[in-house]
Amino acid sequence: MVQSIEPSIRIPMSSEFFCDGHYYVLTSSSLGESNYTPLELANILRGANAPEIEALLRQGVCIPLYFEADCALDGFTLFVIGDLTEEESDEWIGKFVAKLNVPCGKLVLLCGGGDEEMITEAISGNPPDPNYVVFQAIDLPPGDYQVEIYAYLQSTIARCHLEDYKEAKKGSVLEWFNWQDYEDLEDGDIGYIIRLIPFTTEPPLPKLDPDIGWCSVFEFRESEWIDVFQPPRRIVNRITSN
């Protein structure tokens, strides 16, 4: 079991990472020490059969993620192993939770996931092709983790939710929110935080997108919180790697 991680490990997504698509997979270089081969895993991910995907999630082998916008995580995502700052805890709009086994101590984020060769390369321990960076590996203490993905105001998921909320409520609610104000991300903005904390209690199994078969359902703040949110604050990515 992983002990408390202090101080937090904070690592930005590589500026070279590029995912020209809607699909990402979080896993470990050992695939959670499961018996799946890269080919078997790729076939399951590509097939998107709900019972098979849920088995992967239940075992902590990987977390298949789908976003409506392409390049959703690219460039404006921060990995945090340990505690969030007070500001980061206060300002998230949406949250996703699952579990992941990382017994090898190497977390892997991969673009796509339905290709055997790409999975094999991502878990090989070798660095990505500098001209084609479609995965990122991060060292962390070996163990089982609860993964929390937080969507902030600069993320497409948060902006889509606020736009829908504003349309449904009408009137004066969310007069401050204008999609275009958050269209162009600036250096230092954070759209998402992928946080890992030591696993203590089994989280509920994530809901799958009924059409896609991958994880895409975020839990959003209560409407009372949204109504009093004080914008337009931007969480600045002040990173010191350790």
N, C-alpha and C positions, 0 to 999 in steps of 0.2 A: 504494500500500500504506500502511495506517495505521501510524504509528510507535507506540512504547510510550506509553501514556497515563498521565502522572504529574502531579499526584496523580489518583487515581481520581475519576470523576464519580459522584456518588451522589444519586439522585433518587427520592423515594417515589412510589408510585402515588397519584393524586389521591384524596382522601377522598370525592369526589363520583362517582367512577367506579362504575358499576353494570352488571353483566352478569347478567341474570336468565335464565341458561341455562348450558350446558355447553361452549360453543364460543368460542374466542378465535383471533385471527389476528395474528401478528407479521409486519410487512412494513415497507416504506419508502414515503414519499410519492411516490416515482417508480416503485413496484412493481419495484424492482431494475433500472430502466431496461430492462425487458423490453418486448416488443411486445403484452403482454396489455392489453386494455381492462378497465375495472371489470366490465362485463357478462360478458366471457369468463372472467375470474377467478372471479366469483360462480358462474357455471355449473359450472366445474370443481370448486369447493369444495362446491357443493351436490350434485353428482353423486358425489363421493367415489370416483371410479374410481382404483384403486391406481396404474396406470402414469402417469396424468395428475398425481396428487398427488406421486408420486415425481419427476416431471419438474420440478415447481415447487420441490421441495426441492433437487434436484440443481443447478438454476440459481440458487438463492438468492433466488427471487422472494418467497417468504413461507413461514411455518411455521404450518400449521394445527394447533391444539392442542385436544384434547378431555379434559375432566375429568369423572369420574363425579359429582362434587358440583357443584351450580350455585353461581355466585358464588365459585368457587374462588380466584381471584386477587385479588378485590376487597378493597381496603383494607389488606391485610397483605403487600404485595409491594413489594420494593425493586429499582430498576434500578441496576446498578453497571456503569460502563464503566471497565474497568481491573481492578486487583487487589482481591481480597477481604481482609478482616481475618483474622488468625490464627483468631479465634473462629469466623468464618463458614466458613472452610475446614475447621475441625475438626468442626463439628457438623451438617453436612448428612446427611440420611438417604437421599435419592434424588437422582438427577442425570439430566438429559436434555441431549443435545448435537446441534446442527445448525449449518448455516451460513446466513448472510443477507447479501445485498448491499445496502448503504446508500450508493450513490454520491451521493445528494442531501444526505446529512447529516441526515436527519430520520427517526428511528425511529417507527413507529406500532404501537400495540397496539389492536386493534379487537375489540369483542364481536361474536360471530356470524361473519359473513364470507360468507354465502350470498346477500347482498342487494346488488344493484348500487348502489342509492342510498346505502346505508350506507358502502360502500367509497369511492364518489365523495366523499362528505362527509368521510370520515376522511383522505383524501389531498389534500384541497383546500387545505390550509394555513390554513383558517379554524378558529377555536376551536370546541369543541363547544357545543351548546345547553346552557346552564347548568342547565336543567331535565331534561336527558336526556343525561347524560355517558356515552357508550358507546364513546369512544375517547380515547386520550391520545397526543400526539406529543412526542417528545424530541429535542432537538438534540444531535448528536455529530459528531466528525470524519468526513467522508465516507470511505467505503472498504468493504472486505469484512470481515465479522466472523464469528468463531465465537461462537455463542450457547449459553450454558450456563444451564439452569434448575435451580436447587437447591431441593429440598423439605426443609423443616426440621420439627422435632417438632410445631409448631403447624399444619402442613398436613394436609389430609384424606388426601392420598396417603401421607404418612409414617405417619399413625396407622392407616390401613387395613393397610399393610404390617406394622407392628409387631403389630397385633391378629392377623393371619393367622400371623405367625411365632410368636407366643406360643401360639396354639392348636395349631400343629403340633408345637412342642417339648414342651409340657406341663411338668410338674415345676416347678423353681424358676426357670427362665429367665424373665427379664423380670418378676419379681415387682413391680418398681417401676412398671411401666407400667399405667396405668388410663385408659382412653379418656376418661372423664368429667373427669379432671384437666386435659385439654387441649381440652375442648369449647368453653369460652368464652375467646376471645382477648381480650387486654388491649391497651390503647394501648401502642404500642412493640413489640409482638410481631411477628416476621417469620415468615410462613408460607412464602414463596418469595422467592428472589432470582433476577432475570433479569440475568445477567452477559454482557457483550459484551467480547471481547478481539480484537485484530487477528488476522486470518485468516492462518495460515502453512501449515498442512497440511490437506488435505481430510479432514474427519471422516467416519466411516462414515455411510451413509444411515440416518436414524432408522427404527425399525420402526413400522409402522402397526397400529392396532387392527383386527383381522380383521373385526369386526362393524361398526365405525363408518367405517373408512377414513381416519381422521386420526391424527395423532401423539398417543400417550398412554402409551407404554411408557417407564418410567423404569428406570435401572440403580440397584440398591440396594447399600448397604454389605454387605460380607461378614459372615456370621453371627458370626465371631469378634470383629468390631468391635462389633456390636450387643450381644453378651454382656457386654462390659466398658464400655459407654457409661455415663457417670456422669450420671444425670438428677437432678432435673428442671431442667436449665439452660435458660434462655430467652435467645435472642439479642435484645438490646435495640437498637431501631432508633435509633441516634444519628446523625442525618443533618445534614450541613451541605452545602447545595447550592453547587456551584461551577461 
